[in-house]
């Protein structure tokens, strides 16, 4: 049995429809996972410490200015880090499956 997995990342901009990026999740998905990393990190109480350590590590090394900008403010990544990310799997027949992730684009990139 041969299984082909194709990984794809889709960033969907929201022109004003709120959570309309969620519509990009395939209606034929056989599995969907929702990850709200922002909520998990804040509820666990490790967000500030993780952010501090990441910034310290990135700033202590000779990092490109783009990565430093992301360490200073994760919104500079271009993804709305406060919105959930959805991963899904869709069967395309036989032993072929597509795996994708959908994230909401941030207001600045």
N, C-alpha and C positions, 0 to 999 in steps of 0.2 A: 504494500500500500504506500503510495507516494503522496505526500502532502506538500503543497506549494503554499507558502505564506508570503504575501506581499504586504509590506508595511508602508503606510502612507500617513502623512500628517496634513490635516486640512485646517487652515485658519480662515474663519468666516467672519467678515465684518458685519456689524449690526448697524444699519442705517437709521435705526430709531424704533426697531421692533422689540426692544428689550432683550429677551432671551431667544431671539429668532435664530441664533446660530445653532440652537438645539435641533432645528429642523433638518440640519445636514446629516444627522444620524439616520442611517439607512432604515427604511421601513421593513426591509427584509433581513434585518440583523437577527442572528440566532442567539447572540449574547450581547448585553450592553452593561458597561460599568461606569459609574459616575464617581469621580474623584474630586472632592472639594478640599484641595490641599491647604488652602488658606484657613479653612475652619479647623482642619485636623491640627495644623501647626499651632494655631492660637489656643485651642482647647487643651492641647497637651502641655502648654506652658513653655515650650522650647523655642518658640518663634524668635524672640528677641535674642536669645543666646546663640541660636543657629545663625541668625543674620549678622551678629557681631563677630562671630568666629569666621564666617565666610568673608566678610569685609576685611578683617584683619589679615587673613591669609592672602587674599587677592591684592591688597594694597602693599603687603610686605614683599611681594615678588614683582618682577618687571612684567606687568600685565598690560595688554593693549587697552587703550583708553575706553574702548567700547565695553569691555568686560568690567572695568572699574565703574563705568556709568551704571551698569546693571547691578553691580554689588551695592552701589550707593542708593539706588532706587529700582527695585525689580520691575516696576512699570515700564522702564526703559527697554525691556525685552520686546515690547510690542504686543504682548499677550496680557489680557486682563487677568492678573494673578489672583483677583478676588472672585472670579467666576469659576464655576466647576468645569472640569475637563471631562469629556465623555470618550470612552474607548468602546469600540464595537467590532464584532466579527460577523462577516457575511459569507455564506457558502455560495460559491459560484458554479456548483455542479461538480460531480465526480469528487475528486480529492483536492479541489482548489478552494482556498479560503482567503479572504481579504481581511486584513486587520488595519483599522484606522483609528485616529484620534481627532477629535474636534475641540477646538478651543476658541474662546471669544477674543477677538482682537481688542487691544487697548486703544485708548483715545490718542496716544502718542506712540510713535515708533521711531 
